[in-house]
Amino acid sequence: MRTRVKFCGCTRWADAEAAIDAGADAIGMIFAASPRRISWPDFEEIARKIPPFVTPVGVFENPKRAEIEAARDVLANLVIQLHGNESGTFVSEIGGLVIKALPVLPGDSVERLAHRCEEYPDALLMFDTARENRATPAAPFAWEHVAAIARTRPVVIAGGLTPGNVAACVRSVRPFAVDTRSGVEDRNGHKDPMKMAAFVRAVRTADEA
């Protein structure tokens, strides 16, 4: 199975375009509090220009339904990604494809993670490194803790992925998708086309292994 690639934290069309040119399957735009929070005019520009077959994803944290609907009014096929304390009921009621992020805590067991997954039967689960400040780059978590879950349902792996380590992640977990933000950025926080291309190449190489 081909692993999908999502580049998150696109704040302008130039970032989104570079991601698409690199071969991204999905681009993420952050609406939650973040240094990479997208402005509404930039979101509208990306909505106008994003081509078919590239999935747009809106990242929220404990949003009100009105926030989600306002974004969907601009981009009807927007996939919703949630990073807060949203309940399984809230996730199910949103409708459409919803990605629910679950932070992996130090010392988390496979059993504990599997139990947390049960609350979100209708979501595509994303496992991310737990950290207090989401503005700071994350380190990878122990991928082997979610490999068994990935054999029972599609999962997305995020947290500290770079062109240098994403192939090992893909070989270890065989996830539905991988997601990165800071791992493919330059010093100014903009997406680096060369890093993105290298990230996609690494994923494709691992897919063939």
N, C-alpha and C positions, 0 to 999 in steps of 0.2 A: 504494500500500500504506500502511496506517495504521501509523505509528510507535508502538511500545509505550513506555510510560513506567514506569520503576521508581524509587521513592524508597527510598534505602538508609539504614541507621542508625536504624531505628525502635527505640526502647528501651522503649516502653510502649504500651498499647492506645490512649491518646489520640493519639499520633503516627500509629499505623497507621490509626485511624479517620479522622483528618484527611486522610491520603493517599488513602484509599478514597473519601472524599467529594469530593476534588478530581478524581477520575477516574483514579487510578493503575491500571495493569494488574498491577503487582507491587510488593510491599513487601519490603525487605531487612532482615534481622536479623543483627547481627554477633556471631559466636561467637569470633572471633580477638581477640587483645589490641588494645584500642582504647578511647578515651574513650567510644565509643558501644556498647561491649559490652553485650549484653542479659543481664539476669539470668534464671535459669531460671524463676522464678515468672512474670515478665512474658512470657517466651516461651510458657509454658503458657496464660496468659490470652489472648494473641493467637491461639494455636492453637485455642482454644475458640470464639473470636468471629469469626475471619476468614470472610467470606462466600464462597460458591462463585464461581468464575470470576475471583477475584483470586489471583494466583500468589504463594505465600510462598517466599522465598529465604533460605537460610542461608549466611552468609559465613564461610569458614574459611581458615586459612593453615597449610599443611603439617599437616593433621589426621591423627590415627589413624583407622582405619576404625571403631573403637568409638565415637568421638565423633560421627561422621556417623550411625551406626546408632542411637545414643541419641536424637539429634534427630529422626530419622525415626520412631522409636517413638512420639514425641509427635505428629508431624505427618507422616503417611505420604506426602503429595504434596509434601514440601519439595524444592525445587530446590536443588542444591548449587552454590555459587559459590566458586572456589578462587583464592587470591591468593599462593600460595607457589611453591615450586620443584617442584611435583608433576609427575611424568612423564606422558607420553601414555598409558602402560600403566595407571598408577594411575587416571587420568581415565576410561579406557574400562572399567575393572573396577568402578567405583562403581555403574554402572547408573543408569537414569533420565536426565533432562536435567541436564547439568552445564555451568555457565558457567565458562570458564577465562579469567582475567584475564591480559593480556599488557601489561606496562608499556612505553610508548613512550619510548625514550631520546632525548636530544638528538642530532641527527645521524643518527638511524635512517633508512635508505633504504627505499623501497618494496620492493626486492628482499629486504633483510634481514628485514623484517617478514613478508613472504610466506613466506620460508623457515622462520621460527619457527612460523608457523601450521601447517605440514605435520606437526608433531609431534602435533597434537591434531585428528585428523580427525573424532572423534565429539563434539567439544565445540561449544557456542555460544561464540564468542570475544568477549571484552570487551577493548577497547583503552582503557587508562587512562594518565594522565600518570605517568611515573616520578618518584618522590620518596623521599628517605631516611626521612622521618617521615610515616607515613600519618595521623597525628593532625592535621597541618596541612592547610589548604585547598590544593587543587591549582590550577595554572593550566592552561588548555586547551593541548593539544598541536596540532601542525599536522595538522588533520583531512584535508587532501588526501592525506596519506601513506597513508591506509587506504581512500580512496574506491574504488580499483581492486579491493581485496580485497572490499569490500562488494558489488561487482557479481558476485562469484563464490560467495559464501556469506554467510549472515546474520551480522551483527556487532552488538555493543552498544558504544556510545560513552559513556565516562565521563571524569571529570577536569575540574574547573573549570566545569561547566555550570551556568548560571543562567537565570532567566526572560529575561534580557537578551541572551543569546548562543545559546540552544539552537535558535532558529529557523534561524540561520545554519548551525549544525552539521547540522541535518536537511537543509537545502537542499544543502549541500556533499557530504554522504556518502550520504544516503538509507539510514540504518541500519535494522536490524530494531528496535532499541530504543535509548533514551537513559537514562542513569542519573545521579542526583545525590544527594548527601548534604548537604554544608554549604551548597550553593547555595540551599537552601530552608529554612534554619534561622534561628531568632532568636538573640539574643545569649546565651541560656541553653542553646543546643544542642538546643532542641526544634524540631520541625517547625512552620513558620509556615503556617497554612492559606491566607493570602492569596498568599504566594509560591508555594505548590504549585499553587494554582488558576491563577496567572499562567503558571507553567511549562507546565502542560497546555495552556492556551489558545495559547501560543506554538508548541507542537509541532503542534497541530491546524491552526493558520493556515499553518504551513510545509508541512504535508501537502497542503493545498489549492492551494499555489502551483505 
